[in-house]
Amino acid sequence: MKQETTTQNSKVHFISLGCPKNLVDSEIMAGTLMKDGYNVVGEAEEADTVIVNTCGFIEDSKKESIQRILEMSALKQEGKVKKVVVAGCLTQRYKDELVEGLPEADLFVGSGEFQNIAKILRNSDAGDTKKTFFNLPTYLQQEETPRVNSQPGHRAYLKISEGCMKRCAFCAIPLIRGNLQSRTIEAVVAEAKLLVAGGVKEVIIISHDFTDYGWDLRRKDPTRKDSPVELLKALDQVEGLQWIRLMYLYPDGITPEMVQVIKNSKKIVKYFDMPLQHVNDEVLKKMNRKMTRGEIETALQAIRENIPDAVIRTQFIVGFPGETAEQFEELLGFIAEQQFDRVGCFKYSPEENTAGGRMEDQIDEETKQYRHDAVMEIQQNISREKHRDFVGKTIEVLVEGFSEETDLLLQGRFWGQAPDIDGVVLINDGEAKTGDMVKVHITDSMEYDLLGAIVEE
């Protein structure tokens, strides 16, 4: 995060790990600290305090979090920073172990206390010796909550809820983030308008499950109308907003009405991020996914029949306890049959205090790796063929700036590409500024990226 202020107070640097939901928490902490007079800087070596907002979702995320904490602790030992704060999901989940195992860190702030970061840091700077701050994760972002958008100015994440009401056997999120808490439609729309006023053209709606949005509000007050469909209708009316992108739609919550709202909207991009995790009925049952293959296929058919050009992104888990070779082959066949636009694949990671982690029939790492590679090989071929279909077409692209590979190319995304997780459109001819919407004629394609030139309208 590279937002800076000119105050003379202590300088703070953020390292935000994990998902966009965690990133929004970092943005809220940054906004809270800036409101309190702190200066948020872009480099750790410039800071007095470094805050590592950790991820505790899967094993690789935990390792990355620990590594970054140790790196920042080394800077502290070298005298380059004064204080290291460990915050976020890993802190919440392993509070006792982290406090004992990382004596180098100065403060530990769980996901139930991050909203109080300014008070915590201010008191610590004033000499308070309290080191740990943990509470139940019941905080819900309010309209007046200060927040600094760390994304390029034309886009922003918009978090609509906290926690999750699902209890998937592989997932520790409810243990870390608690039960579902939805923001009201009024609060979400108010923030969307504020973001647009600041120059945002694309909002990316994030939660742990978009399709459960509002269930808790309606349960408490049956007169409330907060629901995924009503939220989409309200956001669709926000003037100045050009793209509304939905992330994480659980398949059993994709209703015919929702599909029609998305189909008829000029702002909601026809992009369905729908993590399926598996397709074999027995594996889905063990995962506690509450769906069958038939129901998944019905949801996919409803999308494709109504929105033929919809981009569908999904994720699968391979190597879940007890997954047989035959069940895995069924998954491969399903991927080949469905021809998804985007597929992410994760090797199952047994997590403490989850149903999956307690299962006895765990699968060895070599088998997991083989299955992961087999899924990605099939998907690479599918993606390559799908991208070839773009060659010769002209598409609308949101310019993101120079390419990450070379300053000789511009880089952007068309509506079927989400930032950070999908490919990009590389632009080798024409001029545009970051945040511009331009027409690009596609001249070449790769497995994940497209290449083309800006054309005048």
Secondary structure, 3 states (H helix, E strand, C coil): CCCCCCCCCCEEEEEECCCHHHHHHHHHHHHHHHHCCCEEECCHHHCCEEEEEECCCCHHHHHHHHHHHHHHHHHHHCCCCCEEEEEEHHHHHCHHHHHHHCCCCCEEECCCCHHHHHHHHHHHHCCCCCCEECCCCCCCCCCCCCCCCCCCCCEEEEECEECCCCCCCCCCHHHHHCCCEECCHHHHHHHHHHHHHCCCCEEEEECCCHHHCCHHHHHHCCCCCCCHHHHHHHHCCCCCCCEEEECCCCHHHCCHHHHHHHHHCCCECCEEECCCECCCHHHHHHCCCCCCHHHHHHHHHHHHHHCCCCEEEEEEEECCCCCCHHHHHHHHHHHHHHCCCEEEEEECCCCCCCHHHHCCCCCCHHHHHHHHHHHHHHHHHHHHHHHHCCCCCEEEEEEEEECCCCCCCEEEECCCCCCCCCCCEEEEECCCCCCCEEEEEEEEECCCCEEEEEECC
